[in-house]
Structures are given as C-alpha cells and as structure tokens.
C-alpha cells in the first residue's frame, strides 16, 4: 500500500505544478532593484499623495501632486504622466478630465526617501470648478500599475487641464 500513497502524492504534486504554470499572471510594478522582497511603493495602497498649490505661470494655475512612500516598501520605477485622471469635490466627481503634456519617456525611481511629484496645469481663462481629490493611474516603463491612486488637497480644475510627467523630488 506504500507504493499507492507515493504514487498518489506524486500525481497530486504534478497536478499542482501544472496548475501553477498555467495560472494567469498579474501585472506588477517594476522594482528598482532586481530582488524585491517588500511590497512595491508604486502600488496604490502603498503610497500617500497630497495636492498643494504651486507657483502660477503665464496663463495657468499650477498644483503639485507629491507622492511619498513609507518605510518597508521597495522602490520602483515610474514613467510619464499619470492617466485616467479624474477630479472629485466632497465625493462628487466633476466632469473635468485631463490630458497630459511633456516628455513621457523619462523614468524616475520612487520609494521610501525618494518622493516624486507631477504637475496639474489649469488654464486661467476657463470656468474653474473646485475639487478636493484626484484619482489617477500611475505608469511604469512596462505599462500601467493596476488600480487607482488618490491624492487629497484643495484645487480648482477646468476644461483644458493637463497633467505633467512624474519627476524626482517633493
């Protein structure tokens, strides 16, 4: 009977291995180091985003969205402007969507001790509406990071709002 148990154990092991090899894969944030042991700072649940007012330029208001990651998360790489940007005010989504501007192929490293930011550029002449939250999808050199990130802070947005690429610093 020992042979039957060994045979059964072998069959189960082979079946589990074959199921694992055909299981669907989930997109991961690109780690900045090859051996990522901790969760990626790029995942939406693993970072904090805050909106603050930035210096105005000719014809535009600017806001800075700063992302920081707490200790215990691995650094990762981001590239280009966030996509699927939506704005809300007190829980109600505005009708404003945003485009992007600037160089979209520059890669930056983000993680604990390495904050990043992007610009929200709002035209002065357009009718502006208040917002207190922005949701967005971060980009990596390999594509999108699954899930939406959220930033909080007061701002005003309008038709023609553009999002700049992610850059180093707070």
C-alpha positions in Angstrom: 0.0 0.0 0.0 3.0 2.3 0.4 3.5 2.4 -3.3 -0.1 3.6 -3.8 0.4 6.5 -1.4 3.7 7.5 -3.1 2.0 7.3 -6.5 -0.9 9.4 -5.2 1.4 12.0 -3.7 3.4 12.2 -7.0 0.2 12.7 -9.0 -1.0 15.5 -6.7 2.4 17.2 -6.9 2.4 17.1 -10.7 -1.1 18.4 -10.9 -0.4 21.3 -8.6 2.7 22.2 -10.6 0.8 22.1 -13.9 -2.0 24.4 -12.5 0.6 26.8 -11.2 2.3 27.0 -14.6 -0.9 27.9 -16.4 -2.3 30.3 -13.8 -2.8 33.9 -15.1 -0.2 36.4 -14.1 -0.9 39.8 -12.6 1.0 42.9 -13.7 3.5 44.0 -11.1 5.1 47.4 -10.6 8.7 47.3 -11.9 11.1 47.0 -8.9 14.1 49.4 -9.0 16.2 46.5 -7.7 16.1 43.0 -9.1 15.3 41.2 -5.8 12.2 42.9 -4.5 11.2 41.3 -1.2 8.9 44.0 0.2 5.7 45.4 -1.5 6.2 47.9 -4.2 5.8 51.6 -3.3 4.1 52.1 -6.7 1.0 50.1 -5.8 -1.9 52.4 -4.9 -2.3 51.1 -1.3 1.4 51.6 -0.6 1.9 55.4 -1.1 0.5 58.7 0.0 -0.4 61.5 -2.4 -1.0 65.1 -1.5 -2.1 68.1 -3.6 -0.6 71.5 -2.9 -0.7 74.8 -4.8 2.4 75.6 -6.9 3.6 78.9 -8.5 1.5 80.1 -11.4 2.8 80.6 -14.9 1.6 82.8 -17.7 -2.0 81.8 -18.3 -2.1 78.9 -15.9 -2.6 77.9 -12.3 -0.4 75.0 -11.2 -0.8 72.4 -8.5 1.7 69.8 -7.4 0.8 66.2 -6.5 3.5 64.8 -4.3 3.8 61.0 -3.8 5.7 59.6 -0.8 6.2 56.0 0.3 6.6 54.9 3.9 9.5 52.7 5.1 9.1 49.0 4.4 8.3 49.3 0.7 10.6 48.6 -2.2 11.5 51.4 -4.6 10.0 51.1 -8.1 10.2 52.9 -11.5 7.6 55.3 -12.8 7.4 56.9 -16.3 5.4 59.6 -18.0 2.2 61.3 -16.8 -0.4 59.5 -14.8 -3.5 58.6 -16.9 -7.2 58.2 -16.2 -7.1 61.4 -14.1 -10.4 62.3 -12.5 -11.3 65.0 -10.0 -13.9 65.0 -7.2 -15.3 67.5 -4.8 -16.7 66.3 -1.5 -17.3 62.8 -3.0 -18.9 64.0 -6.2 -17.0 63.5 -9.4 -16.5 66.6 -11.6 -17.0 66.4 -15.4 -13.4 67.5 -15.9 -10.9 65.1 -17.4 -7.3 65.8 -18.0 -4.8 65.4 -20.8 -1.0 65.2 -20.5 2.0 67.2 -21.6 5.8 66.9 -21.6 8.3 64.2 -22.1 6.6 60.8 -21.4 9.7 58.5 -21.6 11.8 59.7 -18.7 12.0 57.1 -15.9 12.2 58.1 -12.2 12.8 55.9 -9.2 10.1 56.2 -6.4 10.2 54.8 -2.9 11.0 55.5 0.7 13.2 58.5 0.9 12.7 59.2 -2.8 9.5 61.2 -3.3 8.2 62.1 -6.7 5.7 64.7 -8.0 3.7 65.7 -11.0 2.1 69.0 -12.1 -1.5 69.8 -12.7 -1.8 72.7 -15.1 -5.1 74.5 -15.2 -5.9 77.3 -17.7 -6.8 80.7 -16.2 -9.4 81.7 -18.8 -11.6 78.7 -18.5 -14.5 78.3 -16.0 -12.9 76.6 -13.0 -14.7 74.2 -10.6 -13.5 73.3 -7.1 -12.1 69.8 -6.3 -10.6 68.2 -3.2 -9.4 64.8 -4.6 -7.8 63.5 -7.7 -7.7 59.8 -8.8 -5.1 58.6 -11.3 -3.3 55.6 -12.7 0.5 55.5 -12.5 2.6 54.4 -15.4 5.8 52.3 -15.4 8.2 51.6 -18.3 6.3 48.4 -18.8 2.7 49.8 -18.7 0.1 50.7 -16.1 0.0 49.8 -12.5 -3.3 48.2 -11.6 -5.7 50.2 -9.5 -6.3 53.9 -8.9 -4.2 56.1 -6.6 -5.9 59.0 -4.8 -4.5 62.5 -3.9 -6.1 64.9 -1.5 -6.0 68.7 -1.3 -7.9 71.7 -2.5 -7.6 72.8 -6.1 -9.6 74.2 -9.0 -9.8 72.5 -12.4 -11.2 73.4 -15.8 -11.6 72.1 -19.3 -8.1 72.0 -20.7 -6.4 70.8 -17.5 -3.2 69.0 -18.3 -1.0 66.6 -16.2 2.8 66.7 -16.4 5.1 63.8 -16.2 6.3 62.3 -12.9 9.6 63.9 -11.8 12.0 63.5 -8.9 11.6 65.3 -5.6 8.8 66.6 -3.4 
